[in-house]
Amino acid sequence: MKIIDSVWFDKIGVVKVDTGYETRWYIGIGKGNNKEIDEKIIMHGGMSVHPKALQLFFKSIKEQQKEDELEEIKMQHLKELEEQIKKNQEK
């Protein structure tokens, strides 16, 4: 495994790792004295996390509301299409 990058929030780090097969991300707490050692600690003992989960967490309320509105419109359109298909099949 090879450490590719990391981002830090005081002693909390997210470490990006190339496993040789895939890219993985781990989150954990370092000691704050040595970045390279802290990255290794997190790589081996941190919690695996997927960036998509973090993106969802950091999404603003307005973004989420807009996505919810669009999903509602999409579901309504699908319902209307299904009703139209059903009517066409009955003819």
C-alpha angles and dihedrals in degrees: 000000000000128000109232103176144335140202123206137208101186102296096344112096139185110207124198112212133189107213093187089254104047144355116262133182127212130190125203149123124282128195093246097232103093124021096204094050092045090051090053092047090053094042091056101033108020128105116265111242132179119224091229089064090054092047090055090049093052095044112119121242090245091053091050092047091051091050090048090051091050091048090052091051090048092051091049091051091049090051091051091049092050090050091050092049090049091051091049091051092051092058 
